[in-house]
Amino acid sequence: MTGYATGDFDFDPRRGVAESLWTASGWSTVAAIPGTVCGVGACYAPPHAAPRARLAVVLEADGLRVSDTGARGMQVTELLPAGGTWRLDGIERRGTYHRRHDGQLTSLLVTSELTPLHGHPGYVLRVAVRNRSQRDLTLRLLPELATGPVGELPLTDWGWMPPEPEAAAHQRPALRHGPLETALAPADEAVFELAVLLDGSNPAGFPGAWARESRARIGRRTAEALARVPRLTTEVPGLDTYYRRSLASGLVCLWDNPAFATVPFPATSGIDGGALCAYAWDTGGYAPHTLALLLGRRTADVLEVMVKGDLTDHYAIAPDGSGIGVAYAYSGWSLVMLAHAAACHDGITPDLVARLHDTEAHLAQRFPAVGELRDYGGQQNLLEMRSTGWEHVVASPNAERAWSLDLLAELAEEYDAPVRAAPLRAQAQRIRQAVAQELWDPEAGWFRSRYPDGHTELAYSVQAFDAMRAGACTPSMSTALLAHLRDGAFLGRYGISSVSAEDRLHYELGDVDWSGGGAYTGEAPQLALTLWEQARPRSAWDVLRRVLWMGEHFPYFPQDHYCDRPAAQPRGRRANVIAGLTGAEAVLLGMAGLRPRVDGTLDLDPPDWLPGGLELRGLYYRGHEIDVRRSAGHCEVSVDGRVISAGAPAPLRLLGEPT
């Protein structure tokens, strides 16, 4: 067994910098209250929402009440947090109480285990109390459940923001537990198990059994998702941790409630109840190959649901598959990217290729044609920047549309789909030429955006590098673009900026993901992948190394982060994001140089420079197990346990006919 197990993703919260820690089962998600040992906060289990729920416990030892509120200062009867572990299947916390009262020492070790339930909407809290006092104690656990409004909301309501039940909601969660009082001798331990069920149900069995069943289910779904993902071993400091946290970011976005449109359902975020919808851009635009490894053949199910959800008119689909929001400029390209990855790993049908072609064409028609290019509208259809600038006729996503047409042509030929490939390729070439001829400003070394009234602007957005990745740049244009990729402009010590700090019109610090001061979490590794694809391995590593700190400080990656301040996450943003998978994508396709093809072949195009050795073991592709070992000047590849190549790094066909 070379792959990963649940325990490989354990995280020490002492290093954590997130506002709060959440844990999700794929059915329920729940937050631990910061600073507490046993406190539990909001819980979501679609369609059930309890955004202001709070479960607190008070320990009573021989009449002495010990609170667990997270209060600071010299609280003489406060349980003190002392550590714990975030796990894929729950959150474990540890606390201590050690004080004298009236000449007697009361000393307690308290551990809690918070488990989000699978199959039931809610969670189980297991509290273990060890008596470290040198006397017998009568111990009581006093739970206090405050819920606020709790409601059952239609799955169509689960969009970007966590749904809010009406203040007058009548749904009452149920608190289930066994005995809460016991006599405790010195060194003995008492265990209390409590469950909160948002639907008020009373299923058969006991909370402890429900928790064990849920953890076992989480273990199985984790093993299934990671069965084809290679294990990374590396001497490069921080890279292994970053890779694992990247994978964890994808795992916590997978939901498998059978009421959802697909199982699993790849939410854009969801661990804090928000963005439980699925954007095509996040789902296919950032890490399509890594996501295809996690989903397997069910990737095609996701594509089917997104096509049916009519992303020509919406930016995302809700958990029930219904469309929400406005048309989004990047959706067509993102769907095609995910379909291309699915074709590489598992194959798709000719009919799906045809319907994807229709979807891409209909989405393009939503936006006015300006010669070969499209006017993609205002910020609501694009990056949602807070300044005017990267709007209307822009290099990206016009360049991505050309890329998607080329990919559709490739899919049409491979699957003999009822789509003519030659006109698609010809149109793609005309679009790329128009981007270069009509939007490029050679003096600035950057793309201009053109507005309907003829006004143009130079907005130094990171999206320009995506136009380069999509093939819209000549070598001299690429050189000019990359000259802007420097410290104090796009590069910060802890990541990249979505808008160059040298852009005095558009750079700001209030909208970190797309307006500057930081970036959306997928952007830095995607830029690194772009640079590896451009055969610039040293520049690629220079970008990726700046975000390796995230693996040390987040159990799963947040929506966005600052690039100029260490271990910093903007407040009030989504706690997790599926685009966090892009880190793994950059390692697999960029740093390692893997190249899956739609005909089922697999190539390796290893970069000629690495910052240190690495090994990928257990990549499963088309029924074969692939291992890749890299060091300075050497590359060894095994297929199904047999070494097929060992020597200087060079392009190589791993599966299929030799090149």
VEXDOMAR-86048 format. One line per 10 residues: for each residue x, y, z of C-alpha. Coordinates in steps of 0.5 Angstrom, whole numbers, plus 500, padded with zeros to 3 digits. Each point is the difference from the previous one (the first is absolute). Example, Ala and Ser with C-alpha at 12.3 -4.5 7.8 and 13.67 -1.06 7.14 Angstrom:
# residues 2
525,491,516 | 502,507,498
***
This chain:
# residues 659
500,500,500 | 503,506,498 | 495,505,500 | 497,504,506 | 496,499,506 | 495,504,504 | 506,501,505 | 505,503,495 | 496,507,500 | 500,501,508
501,507,502 | 503,503,506 | 495,506,502 | 506,504,503 | 502,502,494 | 494,502,497 | 498,507,498 | 493,499,497 | 494,504,504 | 497,493,502
501,493,499 | 494,496,496 | 499,492,499 | 496,497,495 | 498,493,498 | 497,501,493 | 493,500,504 | 501,505,506 | 505,506,501 | 501,503,507
505,505,503 | 504,499,507 | 499,507,504 | 507,503,500 | 503,500,507 | 496,494,503 | 501,493,501 | 493,497,499 | 496,506,497 | 497,499,493
497,506,496 | 496,500,493 | 498,494,497 | 497,499,493 | 498,493,497 | 496,502,493 | 494,502,500 | 501,501,508 | 503,506,502 | 502,502,507
505,506,499 | 499,503,507 | 500,493,504 | 505,500,506 | 501,494,505 | 504,501,506 | 501,496,506 | 502,501,507 | 503,495,504 | 498,499,508
505,497,504 | 497,499,507 | 496,506,499 | 506,504,497 | 498,503,493 | 505,500,495 | 498,504,494 | 502,499,493 | 499,507,496 | 507,502,497
500,506,505 | 507,503,501 | 503,502,506 | 501,498,507 | 493,496,500 | 501,495,507 | 495,495,497 | 501,500,493 | 502,494,496 | 507,502,496
501,497,493 | 506,497,499 | 501,497,493 | 496,495,495 | 500,497,493 | 496,502,494 | 498,494,496 | 497,498,494 | 494,497,504 | 500,505,506
503,504,505 | 504,498,506 | 501,505,506 | 504,499,506 | 499,505,507 | 502,500,507 | 497,503,506 | 505,500,506 | 499,504,506 | 499,500,508
493,502,503 | 500,501,508 | 506,496,500 | 498,494,496 | 503,499,493 | 495,499,494 | 504,497,494 | 497,498,494 | 502,498,493 | 495,501,495
500,497,493 | 494,501,494 | 499,497,494 | 495,504,495 | 497,495,494 | 496,503,495 | 495,495,498 | 499,496,494 | 493,498,498 | 497,504,506
500,508,500 | 504,502,506 | 506,498,504 | 502,496,506 | 505,503,505 | 503,495,505 | 503,503,506 | 505,496,504 | 502,502,507 | 506,497,504
500,501,508 | 508,502,501 | 498,503,507 | 502,495,506 | 493,499,502 | 493,497,498 | 496,505,496 | 492,501,498 | 500,502,493 | 495,503,496
500,502,493 | 495,506,499 | 498,501,493 | 497,507,497 | 497,500,493 | 498,507,497 | 498,499,493 | 497,507,498 | 496,499,493 | 501,493,497
496,499,494 | 500,495,494 | 501,504,494 | 499,498,492 | 507,497,497 | 499,506,495 | 501,505,506 | 507,497,501 | 504,505,496 | 507,505,502
497,502,506 | 498,495,506 | 493,500,500 | 496,503,506 | 494,497,503 | 494,505,501 | 500,503,507 | 494,496,502 | 502,493,497 | 497,495,505
505,494,498 | 503,498,507 | 506,496,500 | 500,494,505 | 506,499,505 | 501,493,501 | 504,497,506 | 501,494,505 | 501,501,507 | 504,506,502
502,499,507 | 505,495,503 | 505,499,506 | 507,500,498 | 506,497,504 | 507,503,499 | 503,499,493 | 493,497,498 | 497,503,493 | 493,501,499
497,501,493 | 494,504,498 | 497,499,493 | 495,506,497 | 497,501,493 | 496,506,497 | 495,498,495 | 498,506,496 | 494,496,497 | 498,498,507
500,493,499 | 501,494,505 | 503,495,495 | 502,493,503 | 506,499,504 | 505,504,504 | 504,507,498 | 506,496,501 | 498,495,495 | 498,505,495
507,504,501 | 504,493,498 | 495,499,494 | 501,507,498 | 508,499,501 | 500,494,496 | 496,502,494 | 505,506,500 | 506,496,500 | 497,496,494
498,506,496 | 507,503,501 | 503,493,498 | 496,500,494 | 501,507,498 | 508,499,500 | 500,493,497 | 503,503,494 | 504,506,503 | 508,499,500
503,501,507 | 506,505,500 | 506,499,503 | 505,506,500 | 506,503,503 | 498,507,498 | 498,503,507 | 492,502,500 | 498,497,494 | 498,493,503
495,504,505 | 498,505,495 | 498,494,495 | 496,496,505 | 496,507,503 | 499,501,492 | 497,493,500 | 496,501,506 | 497,506,497 | 497,496,495
497,495,505 | 497,504,504 | 496,503,494 | 497,493,498 | 493,499,503 | 496,494,499 | 493,501,502 | 495,496,496 | 496,506,499 | 505,504,496
500,500,493 | 507,495,500 | 503,496,505 | 505,502,501 | 498,508,499 | 507,504,499 | 498,507,504 | 504,506,499 | 501,501,507 | 494,497,505
504,499,507 | 497,506,503 | 493,499,497 | 502,505,494 | 501,499,493 | 498,493,500 | 498,501,493 | 504,498,494 | 504,505,496 | 502,497,493
506,505,501 | 502,497,506 | 499,493,499 | 503,500,493 | 504,506,499 | 505,499,505 | 502,492,501 | 496,496,495 | 505,494,500 | 500,500,508
493,500,501 | 499,495,494 | 505,495,504 | 495,502,507 | 494,499,496 | 501,494,495 | 495,498,495 | 495,505,504 | 503,506,497 | 496,499,494
494,500,505 | 502,507,502 | 501,502,493 | 493,498,498 | 497,503,506 | 503,507,499 | 498,500,492 | 493,498,503 | 500,506,505 | 501,505,494
507,503,501 | 498,505,494 | 496,503,505 | 503,499,507 | 506,500,503 | 499,494,504 | 496,494,502 | 497,499,507 | 500,494,503 | 494,497,497
502,502,493 | 496,506,499 | 504,506,497 | 501,507,504 | 503,506,499 | 502,504,493 | 504,497,494 | 507,500,502 | 505,501,494 | 505,494,502
495,495,501 | 500,497,493 | 508,499,500 | 500,497,507 | 495,495,498 | 504,498,494 | 506,500,504 | 497,495,505 | 497,496,494 | 507,500,497
503,497,506 | 494,495,501 | 501,497,493 | 508,500,502 | 499,496,506 | 493,496,499 | 497,501,493 | 494,504,498 | 494,499,495 | 500,503,493
493,503,502 | 503,504,506 | 505,503,496 | 494,502,495 | 496,503,506 | 507,504,503 | 501,503,493 | 493,502,500 | 500,503,507 | 507,504,498
497,503,494 | 493,502,504 | 504,503,505 | 504,504,495 | 494,502,497 | 498,503,507 | 505,505,499 | 501,505,494 | 504,499,494 | 506,505,499
503,497,494 | 503,494,502 | 500,502,507 | 494,500,505 | 498,505,505 | 500,497,506 | 496,505,504 | 501,503,507 | 503,498,506 | 494,495,502
502,496,494 | 507,500,501 | 505,501,506 | 496,504,504 | 505,505,502 | 498,507,503 | 503,504,495 | 499,501,493 | 505,497,495 | 500,493,499
493,500,496 | 497,499,493 | 505,498,495 | 505,497,504 | 506,496,498 | 498,495,505 | 495,496,499 | 500,501,493 | 506,497,499 | 498,494,505
494,499,495 | 505,499,494 | 503,495,505 | 493,496,501 | 499,500,492 | 506,497,499 | 499,495,506 | 493,498,497 | 503,499,493 | 505,495,503
494,497,504 | 495,500,494 | 506,496,496 | 502,495,505 | 492,498,502 | 498,501,493 | 494,505,502 | 496,503,496 | 504,507,500 | 504,502,494
507,501,503 | 504,504,495 | 495,506,500 | 501,500,508 | 508,501,499 | 499,505,495 | 496,504,504 | 504,499,506 | 506,503,496 | 496,506,498
499,502,507 | 507,499,502 | 502,504,495 | 495,506,501 | 502,500,508 | 507,501,498 | 499,505,494 | 494,504,504 | 501,500,507 | 508,500,501
503,506,502 | 508,499,498 | 502,506,503 | 497,498,507 | 501,493,499 | 493,498,502 | 493,499,497 | 495,505,500 | 493,500,502 | 495,503,495
493,503,501 | 494,501,496 | 501,507,499 | 507,499,498 | 504,502,506 | 506,495,502 | 503,499,507 | 506,496,502 | 498,496,506 | 506,496,503
496,494,502 | 503,493,501 | 495,497,494 | 505,503,495 | 505,494,501 | 494,495,499 | 499,503,493 | 508,499,499 | 498,492,503 | 494,500,495
505,501,494 | 499,508,498 | 507,502,501 | 506,500,495 | 506,499,504 | 502,507,500 | 493,502,503 | 501,494,505 | 507,503,502 | 497,507,501
494,497,504 | 505,496,505 | 504,507,501 | 495,502,504 | 500,494,504 | 505,503,506 | 500,501,507 | 496,507,502 | 496,499,494 | 496,493,499
505,496,505 | 499,501,508 | 504,496,505 | 494,495,501 | 497,500,494 | 498,504,494 | 495,506,499 | 494,499,495 | 502,507,498 | 507,503,500
501,505,505 | 503,504,495 | 493,501,497 | 498,507,504 | 493,500,496 | 498,493,502 | 504,497,506 | 497,500,507 | 500,496,506 | 492,499,502
499,495,494 | 506,495,501 | 498,495,495 | 499,504,494 | 502,507,501 | 507,500,504 | 504,498,506 | 499,493,499 | 496,495,496 | 495,495,499
503,493,503 | 501,497,493 | 504,505,496 | 507,500,503 | 500,492,498 | 497,501,494 | 505,506,498 | 505,495,502 | 497,494,496 | 500,505,494
507,502,501 | 502,492,500 | 496,500,493 | 504,506,497 | 507,496,502 | 502,505,505 | 501,495,506 | 504,505,505 | 494,505,499 | 495,495,501
503,498,507 | 501,507,502 | 493,501,500 | 498,494,503 | 505,500,506 | 497,506,502 | 493,497,502 | 503,494,503 | 499,503,507 | 493,499,499
501,492,501 | 502,501,507 | 495,505,502 | 493,498,497 | 497,493,501 | 496,502,493 | 502,506,496 | 495,506,500 | 497,504,495 | 506,505,499
506,502,504 | 504,506,501 | 507,500,496 | 504,505,504 | 498,498,508 | 502,493,502 | 495,495,502 | 494,505,499 | 493,499,497 | 495,505,499
494,500,505 | 493,498,498 | 502,496,494 | 498,493,498 | 504,495,505 | 502,495,494 | 500,500,493 | 501,494,495 | 505,504,496 | 505,498,505
501,494,496 | 504,504,495 | 506,499,505 | 500,493,498 | 498,501,493 | 506,505,499 | 505,494,503 | 497,495,496 | 500,503,493 | 505,505,501
505,498,505 | 500,493,498 | 498,501,493 | 494,495,499 | 496,501,493 | 494,496,500 | 497,500,493 | 493,499,498 | 502,493,496 | 502,497,507
507,501,499 | 504,503,505 | 507,504,499 | 505,503,504 | 503,506,499 | 505,501,506 | 502,507,501 | 508,501,499 | 501,503,507 | 497,498,507
501,503,507 | 501,493,503 | 498,493,499 | 493,497,500 | 497,494,499 | 493,499,498 | 497,493,501 | 493,497,499 | 498,504,494 | 494,495,497
499,502,493 | 495,496,495 | 501,494,505 | 508,500,500 | 504,503,506 | 505,505,499 | 506,502,504 | 505,506,499 | 506,501,503 | 504,507,499
507,503,502 | 505,504,497 | 501,498,493 | 497,493,501 | 493,497,499 | 497,493,501 | 493,498,498 | 497,493,502 | 493,498,497 | 497,494,504
506,499,504 | 505,499,494 | 505,506,498 | 499,502,493 | 505,506,500 | 506,502,505 | 505,506,498 | 500,507,498 | 493,504,500 | 497,500,493
493,499,497 | 497,493,500 | 494,497,499 | 498,496,506 | 494,496,497 | 498,499,493 | 504,500,494 | 507,503,500 | 501,507,497
***
